[in-house]
Amino acid sequence: MLLEAAPLYTPMLNFPYDSAILAAVGHAPATISDVIETMLAIDAACIEADGLKWFNGLYLQVTQAMKSRLDAGGFTDPAWLARLDVVFAQFYFNALAGSLGGGQVPGCWQAMFSLRGDARITRLQFALAGMNAHINHDLCQAVVATCREMDRPIQHGSACYRDYTAVDEVLEGLIDKAKQMLAVRLPGDSIPPMPQLENLIAGFDIVAAREHAWNTAEALVLLPAPVAAQLLLSINGITAALSKSLLMPII
């Protein structure tokens, strides 16, 4: 069953290697290879009992798959797609740097970071909570920033949108594999069948989340800056609530 009451467990908020992670995310990546290098450094630092390892590991696989697709060609605007990948990753690195360095952190990210050592939560829950924060909160902002930087339109049917959706099948396949491989407790021991958790996880649809992020990006560029800022605050709150639902401890 899922724990409904207030938690009796005080999560480990700091790990002895956090300074190494903070140093790794302190360098802004310029290429997808740089992004992968930073994620590899985070992976190498984290122990298996750290929930961050399992989100970072899944994101690393996604980024490596993206690089392989870009290297293979077939996109209309590969320069834009490659830059989006870098800009997008920087949102994750910034959130992690803020959490470890005492800076500002969106609530949707802190929901996961604050529970990194809670052994009652599965590896998959951490992975999906991180993906939830990153896609539902960060991706729309990354699309806007990249399109503005490279003077590309944000609209359905554009070359950028076609390239953006062309990778959905690969990403969906990786998430489906993760749902099978990471469905164990944080230390690695198996969990009993839990319909509530299974239903929650089954509802995580990366393709639908990415489409929603694109739609939000289209809306953001049309709104006055103060209204856009308020919309992002609302998105952060909603995404944080979903992350907390995804991270409900298992007993």
VOGU-3710 file (C-alpha; in Angstrom, 3 decimals, decimal comma):
1> mlleaaplyt> 0,000/0,000/0,000  0,987/3,666/-0,244  1,767/5,587/2,906  -0,989/8,105/3,565  0,097/9,530/6,915  2,871/12,008/7,638  6,299/10,437/7,031  8,113/8,935/10,003  11,383/8,903/8,100  13,750/11,846/7,903
11> pmlnfpydsa> 15,374/11,743/4,463  19,098/12,226/4,044  19,366/15,703/2,579  23,104/15,765/2,053  25,514/13,178/0,725  29,282/13,370/1,305  29,937/13,658/-2,432  27,516/16,516/-3,073  30,417/18,936/-3,458  31,699/16,851/-6,387
21> ilaavghapa> 28,251/16,957/-8,019  28,048/20,695/-7,439  31,402/21,123/-9,150  30,271/18,969/-12,088  27,165/21,061/-12,745  29,080/24,314/-12,301  30,301/24,281/-15,898  27,730/25,236/-18,535  27,681/22,662/-21,359  28,190/23,849/-24,929
31> tisdvietml> 27,455/20,573/-26,713  25,523/17,361/-26,168  28,848/15,646/-25,486  29,392/18,140/-22,652  25,946/17,329/-21,267  26,716/13,613/-21,331  30,070/14,207/-19,625  28,363/16,059/-16,768  25,727/13,351/-16,366  28,422/10,681/-16,331
41> aidaaciead> 30,196/12,587/-13,552  26,976/12,715/-11,522  26,384/9,007/-12,102  29,919/8,124/-11,035  29,561/10,146/-7,821  26,163/8,819/-6,706  25,749/5,668/-4,667  22,886/3,319/-5,533  20,950/4,404/-2,445  20,697/7,943/-3,848
51> glkwfnglyl> 17,474/8,638/-5,720  19,239/11,217/-7,856  21,259/8,432/-9,473  18,187/6,855/-11,021  16,740/10,002/-12,554  20,153/11,074/-13,784  20,789/7,600/-15,180  17,553/7,569/-17,149  18,186/11,089/-18,437  21,702/10,036/-19,433
61> qvtqamksrl> 20,273/7,180/-21,527  17,802/9,567/-23,149  20,560/12,052/-23,980  22,824/9,358/-25,399  19,938/8,142/-27,556  19,348/11,699/-28,760  23,008/12,100/-29,683  22,969/8,812/-31,592  19,913/9,922/-33,568  21,476/13,297/-34,330
71> daggftdpaw> 24,741/11,678/-35,417  22,791/9,366/-37,722  21,125/12,324/-39,449  17,625/12,519/-40,871  16,480/15,701/-39,149  15,447/18,885/-40,947  17,066/21,246/-38,449  19,631/19,233/-36,453  21,427/22,356/-35,193  18,243/23,522/-33,475
81> larldvvfaq> 17,513/20,110/-31,983  21,077/19,758/-30,679  20,958/23,213/-29,115  17,581/22,459/-27,513  19,090/19,381/-25,876  21,855/21,495/-24,316  19,577/24,330/-23,185  17,105/21,826/-21,752  19,778/19,987/-19,749  20,981/23,269/-18,269
91> fyfnalagsl> 17,646/23,663/-16,472  18,304/20,373/-14,656  21,885/21,320/-13,839  20,765/24,732/-12,567  18,114/23,191/-10,317  20,625/20,702/-8,929  23,198/23,440/-8,380  20,605/25,526/-6,561  19,646/22,645/-4,304  23,210/21,709/-3,416
101> gggqvpgcwq> 24,509/25,266/-3,237  21,723/26,846/-1,220  20,213/28,752/-4,127  16,712/28,960/-5,515  15,138/25,703/-6,655  11,730/25,234/-8,319  9,412/23,343/-6,006  8,851/20,630/-8,606  12,582/19,799/-8,447  12,995/20,183/-4,698
111> amfslrgdar> 10,206/17,640/-4,191  12,614/15,013/-5,529  15,915/16,415/-4,258  14,651/16,565/-0,665  13,875/12,824/-0,620  17,003/11,490/-2,312  17,828/9,103/0,526  14,354/7,818/1,403  14,683/4,035/1,086  10,893/3,565/1,042
121> itrlqfalag> 10,680/5,047/-2,453  11,439/3,033/-5,574  14,127/3,871/-8,102  11,443/4,251/-10,744  9,556/6,817/-8,675  12,666/8,988/-8,491  13,277/8,608/-12,220  9,733/9,574/-13,160  9,486/12,413/-10,636  12,609/13,927/-12,190
131> mnahinhdlc> 11,224/13,474/-15,685  7,972/15,054/-14,555  9,760/18,155/-13,241  12,031/18,410/-16,242  9,444/17,925/-18,989  6,364/19,544/-17,476  8,181/22,553/-16,015  11,456/23,032/-17,908  10,866/21,873/-21,463  8,478/24,645/-22,476
141> qavvatcrem> 11,001/27,214/-21,261  13,838/25,468/-23,098  11,843/25,479/-26,342  11,140/29,200/-26,008  14,754/30,041/-25,145  16,198/27,966/-27,993  13,784/29,250/-30,614  14,434/32,838/-29,611  18,188/32,301/-29,596  18,169/30,688/-33,034
151> drpiqhgsac> 15,303/32,717/-34,510  12,988/29,777/-35,120  9,168/29,851/-35,061  7,316/28,029/-32,289  4,375/26,516/-34,111  2,900/23,167/-35,016  3,925/21,983/-38,460  7,264/23,815/-38,423  10,540/22,015/-39,134  11,467/22,368/-35,473
161> yrdytavdev> 8,208/20,785/-34,356  8,628/17,865/-36,746  12,144/17,216/-35,467  10,918/17,640/-31,884  8,304/14,911/-32,302  10,493/12,640/-34,432  12,308/11,383/-31,328  9,151/10,545/-29,363  9,209/6,859/-30,267  12,792/6,412/-29,044
171> leglidkakq> 12,128/8,257/-25,797  8,910/6,351/-25,155  10,763/3,052/-25,605  13,394/4,050/-23,042  10,743/5,046/-20,505  8,906/1,758/-20,986  12,132/-0,164/-20,329  12,817/1,939/-17,250  9,357/1,157/-15,870  10,345/-2,511/-15,878
181> mlavrlpgds> 13,986/-2,284/-14,784  13,683/0,329/-12,032  10,592/-1,012/-10,267  12,554/-1,929/-7,127  13,109/-0,152/-3,840  15,884/2,407/-3,690  18,382/-0,104/-2,170  17,513/-2,575/-4,963  15,208/-5,083/-3,241  11,978/-6,094/-4,942
191> ippmpqlenl> 8,546/-4,705/-4,110  5,219/-6,545/-3,891  2,447/-5,846/-6,420  0,946/-2,437/-5,662  -1,965/-1,485/-7,942  -2,056/2,147/-6,771  1,599/2,683/-7,589  1,319/0,763/-10,837  -1,632/2,888/-11,959  0,212/6,099/-11,078
201> iagfdivaar> 3,294/5,046/-13,014  1,271/3,774/-15,973  -0,270/7,221/-16,266  3,091/8,840/-16,999  3,041/9,434/-20,754  6,216/11,099/-22,031  4,816/11,753/-25,511  1,743/13,511/-24,123  3,938/15,464/-21,675  6,242/16,651/-24,472
211> ehawntaeal> 3,269/17,688/-26,629  1,855/19,660/-23,711  5,245/21,331/-23,224  5,259/22,450/-26,858  1,720/23,807/-26,547  2,756/25,713/-23,432  5,769/27,153/-25,251  3,453/28,444/-27,998  1,314/30,107/-25,331  4,253/31,624/-23,455
221> vllpapvaaq> 5,536/33,599/-26,439  2,121/35,176/-26,972  1,613/36,306/-23,383  2,844/39,534/-21,786  5,896/38,873/-19,627  4,089/39,262/-16,252  1,333/36,881/-17,334  3,865/34,375/-18,667  5,693/34,513/-15,333  2,459/33,791/-13,467
231> lllsingita> 1,737/30,873/-15,781  5,166/29,397/-15,028  4,527/29,760/-11,296  1,272/27,854/-11,708  3,004/25,158/-13,763  5,641/24,809/-11,051  2,974/24,330/-8,395  1,020/21,761/-10,382  4,181/19,891/-11,351  5,401/19,884/-7,743
241> alsksllmpi> 2,103/18,364/-6,621  2,446/15,618/-9,225  6,036/14,939/-8,187  4,928/14,543/-4,588  2,267/12,071/-5,704  4,832/10,120/-7,688  7,136/10,022/-4,651  4,650/8,757/-2,060  6,673/6,246/0,019  5,948/2,538/-0,141
251> i> 5,601/0,462/3,041
//
